[in-house]
C-alpha cells in the first residue's frame, strides 16, 4: 500500500528477522496448527472499499476454520507526522 509513491506498510524483515506488517492469525493456534492458513495469512485480499483516508479489504473464507477476515487501514495524516521514507 503506497501513499504519494511511498510504501506505508512495513514489507521487509528487521535485523532480528521479524516481519511486521498486516498479517493476522486467529486464536487459539491449537485449533489450526502450524503453518497458518494462507487464505488469511498471505493470499491476496479483495478490496471492499477505498478512498483517500482508508481502505477495507476482505479475505476469502478459510476452509480450515470457516473464518473470513476483514482488515481496515485508516490514514490520519498530520503535518507534524510525515510518512517515514
C-alpha positions in Angstrom: 0.0 0.0 0.0 1.5 3.3 -1.0 0.9 6.9 -0.4 2.4 9.5 -2.7 4.7 6.8 -4.1 6.0 5.6 -0.6 5.2 2.3 1.0 3.2 2.8 4.2 3.1 -0.7 5.5 6.3 -2.5 6.6 7.2 -5.1 4.0 10.7 -6.1 5.0 12.2 -8.1 7.8 14.2 -6.3 10.5 17.7 -7.2 11.9 16.1 -9.9 14.1 14.3 -11.4 11.1 10.9 -10.3 12.3 8.4 -9.3 9.7 5.7 -6.9 11.0 3.0 -6.0 8.6 -0.7 -6.6 8.1 -0.8 -10.3 9.0 -3.4 -11.7 11.4 -3.7 -15.1 12.9 -6.7 -16.4 14.7 -6.5 -17.8 18.2 -6.1 -20.3 19.7 -3.3 -21.6 17.4 -4.0 -25.1 18.6 -7.2 -25.0 16.5 -5.4 -24.6 13.2 -1.8 -25.7 14.0 1.3 -24.6 12.0 1.6 -23.2 9.4 -1.2 -20.6 9.4 -3.7 -20.8 6.6 -2.5 -19.0 3.5 -6.1 -17.8 2.9 -5.9 -15.5 5.9 -2.1 -15.1 6.3 -0.6 -14.4 2.8 -3.1 -14.8 0.0 -4.4 -11.7 -1.7 -7.4 -9.9 -0.1 -10.2 -8.3 -2.1 -10.7 -4.5 -1.8 -14.1 -3.8 -0.4 -13.8 0.0 -0.3 -11.1 2.6 -0.6 -10.8 6.4 -0.5 -8.2 8.9 0.3 -8.2 8.2 4.0 -8.9 4.4 4.3 -9.0 1.0 2.6 -11.1 -2.0 3.6 -10.1 -5.5 2.4 -11.5 -8.9 2.9 -10.0 -12.4 2.7 -11.7 -15.5 1.2 -13.3 -17.9 3.6 -10.7 -20.1 5.3 -11.7 -23.7 4.6 -10.0 -24.9 7.9 -11.7 -22.5 10.3 -14.6 -21.0 8.3 -13.3 -17.6 9.2 -13.2 -14.6 6.8 -11.1 -11.7 7.9 -11.8 -8.0 7.1 -9.0 -5.5 7.6 -9.4 -1.7 7.7 -6.4 0.5 7.2 -7.0 4.2 8.1 -4.7 7.0 7.5 -4.8 10.1 9.7 -2.2 12.5 8.4 -1.0 15.4 10.4 1.6 17.9 9.2 3.9 17.2 12.2 3.9 13.4 11.5 5.2 12.9 7.9 5.3 9.4 6.4 8.7 7.8 7.1 10.7 7.3 3.9 
